Amino acid sequence: MSKPLLAAQNIDFGYGHEKMFNDLTLHIGANDRVGLVGTNGCGKSTLLKILSKTLDISSGEIINNNRMVMSVVDQFVPTELAEQNIYDIILAQLPAELRDDSAYLVDIILKDMGFAEVDFGKNINEISGGQVNLVLMARAMINEPDLLLMDEPSNHLDVEAIVKLEEFFIDHYKNAFLIISHDVELLDKITNKTIFIKDGKAYQYGLAYSAARVEFLAFEDNLKKQRALEEKEIDRLSATAKRLAIWGREHDNEKFARKAKSIEKKIVKLDDAKTETFNKNKYKLDVKTDKLRVKTLLEVQNYQVKTLDGARNLYKIDGFYINNGDRIILFGANGVGKSTFVKNLVAKFGQGFGQDNVVDMRFNPQVSLGYYDQEQEQLDGSKTIFNFLNDLFDLPDLTIQRAILQAGFGYDEMDKKISILSGGEKARILFTKLNLQQPNFIILDEPTNHIDLYGREELIKQLTSSGATLLIIGHDRKFCNIVGNRFFMIERDKLVEIDDAGVFYNSLKGDAPIVSALNTAAEQIAEEQLVNDEDSLLERVLELETLLESDLARKPKHQKPALQKQWQAEISKIYAGLNV
């Protein structure tokens, strides 16, 4: 076996009396592309600091290959870079004597990361959070380190940027790396090794995450089975020792008494040597909803989505409805206005809509709306966990306390100020708020942010089994693929329904712009029909006019205005082609 680039041996580390790592050991080889996973709070980010030697350990050793060059991707923009343009930030990482001759490397890495040349001169404080992450990655990679350490680089990236990131690691970056991420598809596509952090130790598998997880769960199950057998044997011996001790006293038999004591000593040894099993995840995400018997919960017709200040149009919604049990995923490139739309829905819930008796947005009167916002702006940082929830709901104190305990907080944490909590802890409070509210329609804006892999799996189970009606904005592809049963995307300044999430994902690959990746069914049919003979085209017009006439004959609430527009557009297009 060749010498690893980096090894951690018998690492102990903790804060105060709380031990985070106990005899932790791991190694990273020259060809390893490692995914580091574990629950929130298990110490993944701390371990990264230990491996990069920016944090001292209590005992153990970090061993580096002498010739190894290691680079760490910053999680936040260093203060001194805040006013600099992204090109100069990356160029400055090259040795001064090589900058003139090697500046082309900056162009290459920025283009490989998905930046256009027009972006090169932008200051880092002028680009999106996701783009900032990519710049910080490019800055760490420009000198081609042997080992790259990354802590959740896909945070704040939309699906399009994550796909670009995948392509970069698959096609361009060939050296070793260690990445902390909660994105299953990203881990499965770019890693070949997985390290699980559990109860202060590291468990390594030479497999990408999904395959490694199967092995790890089997290992965990075997530990439980072994522990159960050991405890069964201890119970058997305990019963035997107790029986012998009683016999010894009742019959004044010293032999029985000695035998009982001998078995008790054996029990102590067996108890000390019991197989260690893992602690359970400390919290569970619950999604409880009120049952609703109506069919349609929301209708949106002929609605123009604008920026929140109303100054600029974003995209048009011709017709959009949500039925009971729908789990809708809303896709779109970063900045097109997905969150703006759901904020408009939340803001207008319960109000009168439309002008001149034209209803553009209508909720069923029986709807109770729950909302999870990605910025966590609903939370009042000045309040404690208990007071925040207690002020929202007219419920007994005990009910509020139980809900907080079920979210993984201890009794002593109920008086914690929300302002000092981590993003993951705040997410648990927002889900606790939804559980206490029990709405029948829930809007979730990036619900997987701040939730670890185990929490995401729990949330998937809850959402798919609860019968909840959902409108979700998300970038976690596994989550969206499993949870969604209807899919919409924003393209060509309009909201359109697509058959499945793959249509959107496929549109992100390659250099083709997203708008060219999807044609509506009506456009495809029209294009095919226009190359046929005149009789076929006239038959198609008759078919379309029949569909249109039938739909217009229905009651207004059952009509499909969006399809009517598509049919009318196709009829006009065919007539134009026939020179009618």
NORLINJO-V667257 format. One record per residue. N is the residue number from 1. SS is DSSP state (@ for helix, = for strand, . for the rest). Layout:
# NORLINJO-V667257
N_SS + N_SS
This chain:
# NORLINJO-V667257
1_. + 2_. + 3_. + 4_. + 5_. + 6_= + 7_= + 8_= + 9_= + 10_= + 11_= + 12_= + 13_= + 14_= + 15_= + 16_. + 17_. + 18_= + 19_= + 20_= + 21_= + 22_= + 23_= + 24_= + 25_= + 26_= + 27_= + 28_= + 29_. + 30_. + 31_. + 32_. + 33_= + 34_= + 35_= + 36_= + 37_= + 38_. + 39_. + 40_. + 41_. + 42_. + 43_. + 44_@ + 45_@ + 46_@ + 47_@ + 48_@ + 49_@ + 50_@ + 51_@ + 52_. + 53_. + 54_. + 55_. + 56_. + 57_. + 58_. + 59_= + 60_= + 61_= + 62_= + 63_= + 64_= + 65_. + 66_. + 67_. + 68_. + 69_. + 70_= + 71_= + 72_= + 73_. + 74_. + 75_. + 76_. + 77_. + 78_. + 79_@ + 80_@ + 81_@ + 82_. + 83_. + 84_. + 85_= + 86_@ + 87_@ + 88_@ + 89_@ + 90_@ + 91_@ + 92_. + 93_. + 94_. + 95_. + 96_@ + 97_@ + 98_@ + 99_@ + 100_@ + 101_@ + 102_@ + 103_. + 104_@ + 105_@ + 106_@ + 107_@ + 108_@ + 109_@ + 110_@ + 111_@ + 112_@ + 113_. + 114_. + 115_. + 116_. + 117_@ + 118_@ + 119_@ + 120_. + 121_. + 122_. + 123_= + 124_@ + 125_@ + 126_@ + 127_. + 128_. + 129_@ + 130_@ + 131_@ + 132_@ + 133_@ + 134_@ + 135_@ + 136_@ + 137_@ + 138_@ + 139_@ + 140_@ + 141_@ + 142_. + 143_. + 144_. + 145_. + 146_. + 147_= + 148_= + 149_= + 150_= + 151_= + 152_. + 153_. + 154_. + 155_. + 156_. + 157_. + 158_. + 159_@ + 160_@ + 161_@ + 162_@ + 163_@ + 164_@ + 165_@ + 166_@ + 167_@ + 168_@ + 169_@ + 170_@ + 171_@ + 172_. + 173_. + 174_. + 175_. + 176_= + 177_= + 178_= + 179_= + 180_= + 181_. + 182_. + 183_. + 184_@ + 185_@ + 186_@ + 187_@ + 188_@ + 189_@ + 190_@ + 191_. + 192_. + 193_= + 194_= + 195_= + 196_= + 197_= + 198_= + 199_. + 200_. + 201_= + 202_= + 203_= + 204_= + 205_= + 206_. + 207_. + 208_. + 209_@ + 210_@ + 211_@ + 212_@ + 213_@ + 214_@ + 215_@ + 216_@ + 217_@ + 218_@ + 219_@ + 220_@ + 221_@ + 222_@ + 223_@ + 224_@ + 225_@ + 226_@ + 227_@ + 228_@ + 229_@ + 230_@ + 231_@ + 232_@ + 233_@ + 234_@ + 235_@ + 236_@ + 237_@ + 238_@ + 239_@ + 240_@ + 241_@ + 242_@ + 243_@ + 244_@ + 245_@ + 246_@ + 247_@ + 248_@ + 249_@ + 250_@ + 251_. + 252_. + 253_. + 254_@ + 255_@ + 256_@ + 257_@ + 258_@ + 259_@ + 260_@ + 261_@ + 262_@ + 263_@ + 264_@ + 265_@ + 266_@ + 267_@ + 268_@ + 269_@ + 270_@ + 271_@ + 272_@ + 273_. + 274_. + 275_. + 276_. + 277_. + 278_. + 279_. + 280_. + 281_. + 282_. + 283_. + 284_. + 285_. + 286_. + 287_. + 288_. + 289_. + 290_. + 291_. + 292_. + 293_. + 294_. + 295_. + 296_= + 297_= + 298_= + 299_= + 300_= + 301_= + 302_= + 303_= + 304_= + 305_= + 306_= + 307_. + 308_. + 309_. + 310_. + 311_. + 312_. + 313_= + 314_= + 315_= + 316_= + 317_= + 318_= + 319_= + 320_= + 321_= + 322_= + 323_= + 324_. + 325_. + 326_. + 327_= + 328_= + 329_= + 330_= + 331_= + 332_. + 333_. + 334_. + 335_. + 336_. + 337_. + 338_@ + 339_@ + 340_@ + 341_@ + 342_@ + 343_@ + 344_@ + 345_@ + 346_@ + 347_@ + 348_@ + 349_. + 350_. + 351_. + 352_. + 353_. + 354_. + 355_= + 356_. + 357_. + 358_= + 359_. + 360_. + 361_= + 362_= + 363_= + 364_. + 365_. + 366_. + 367_. + 368_. + 369_= + 370_= + 371_= + 372_= + 373_. + 374_. + 375_. + 376_. + 377_. + 378_. + 379_. + 380_. + 381_. + 382_. + 383_. + 384_= + 385_@ + 386_@ + 387_@ + 388_@ + 389_@ + 390_@ + 391_@ + 392_@ + 393_. + 394_. + 395_. + 396_. + 397_@ + 398_@ + 399_@ + 400_@ + 401_@ + 402_@ + 403_@ + 404_@ + 405_@ + 406_@ + 407_. + 408_. + 409_. + 410_. + 411_@ + 412_@ + 413_@ + 414_. + 415_. + 416_. + 417_= + 418_@ + 419_@ + 420_@ + 421_. + 422_. + 423_@ + 424_@ + 425_@ + 426_@ + 427_@ + 428_@ + 429_@ + 430_@ + 431_@ + 432_@ + 433_@ + 434_@ + 435_@ + 436_@ + 437_@ + 438_. + 439_. + 440_. + 441_= + 442_= + 443_= + 444_= + 445_= + 446_. + 447_. + 448_. + 449_. + 450_. + 451_. + 452_. + 453_@ + 454_@ + 455_@ + 456_@ + 457_@ + 458_@ + 459_@ + 460_@ + 461_@ + 462_@ + 463_@ + 464_@ + 465_@ + 466_. + 467_. + 468_. + 469_= + 470_= + 471_= + 472_= + 473_= + 474_. + 475_. + 476_. + 477_@ + 478_@ + 479_@ + 480_@ + 481_@ + 482_@ + 483_@ + 484_. + 485_. + 486_= + 487_= + 488_= + 489_= + 490_= + 491_= + 492_. + 493_. + 494_= + 495_= + 496_= + 497_= + 498_= + 499_. + 500_. + 501_@ + 502_@ + 503_@ + 504_@ + 505_@ + 506_@ + 507_@ + 508_. + 509_. + 510_. + 511_. + 512_. + 513_. + 514_@ + 515_@ + 516_@ + 517_. + 518_. + 519_. + 520_. + 521_@ + 522_@ + 523_@ + 524_@ + 525_@ + 526_@ + 527_@ + 528_@ + 529_@ + 530_. + 531_. + 532_. + 533_. + 534_@ + 535_@ + 536_@ + 537_@ + 538_@ + 539_@ + 540_@ + 541_@ + 542_@ + 543_@ + 544_@ + 545_@ + 546_@ + 547_@ + 548_@ + 549_@ + 550_@ + 551_@ + 552_@ + 553_. + 554_. + 555_. + 556_@ + 557_@ + 558_@ + 559_. + 560_. + 561_@ + 562_@ + 563_@ + 564_@ + 565_@ + 566_@ + 567_@ + 568_@ + 569_@ + 570_@ + 571_@ + 572_@ + 573_@ + 574_@ + 575_@ + 576_@ + 577_@ + 578_. + 579_. + 580_.
